Amino acid sequence: MMLVPAGRHGPEFIVTPNFYVIKEYNNSDLYALFIGNLADRIASGGGAFRGQFGDVGKMLRSDVLKMQKALEGQGYDIGKADGLAGYKTRRSIGAWQAKNGIEPTCFPQKNLLGKF
């Protein structure tokens, strides 16, 4: 699977089934990426991430929750409304953006607050 946790313009990762094994311990995409990267660095001397994550985490969880509830009210499958921008939430944001003539980033952004 291709994972882009910082949105369309951030780093991209191809994750394997081990990614989901790591997430069984802590269900955070970023946690699993960093643990996987650490394991790669220990095993093969691999380096740090090559791309920048940018402003990941600038959105308040309460703001993401508002977006989720608004999207859910429009019939989008956001998964669980919990204030966390998981895969289904990001997919729904991207679908909403495309439907409304906005270039899809698939990532919650402050400029989207109140637009759903």
Secondary structure, 3 states (H helix, E strand, C coil): CEECCCCCCCCCEECCHHHHHHHHHCCCHHHHHHHHHHHHHHHHCCCCCCCCCCCCCCCCHHHHHHHHHHHHHCCCCCCCCCCCCCHHHHHHHHHHHHHCCCCCCCCCCHHHCCCC
